[in-house]
């Protein structure tokens, strides 16, 4: 069994060890993405649009995408 898997973050391949989580994929993709997700500025969805937590599991070939959190307009 291969100990490494490839997942796609915003269509960019990221190689991880089997058993790693969404947070590891974000860190490998770019630490700023992980920090933004932790801060609630972005959220992560799978290829079907379902939200994923940072502790979510990944399988070989998984595709995840970051989405910007909508901001409320400033009140006058």
Order of alpha helices (4+ residues) and beta strands (2+ residues): beta-beta-alpha-alpha-beta-beta-beta
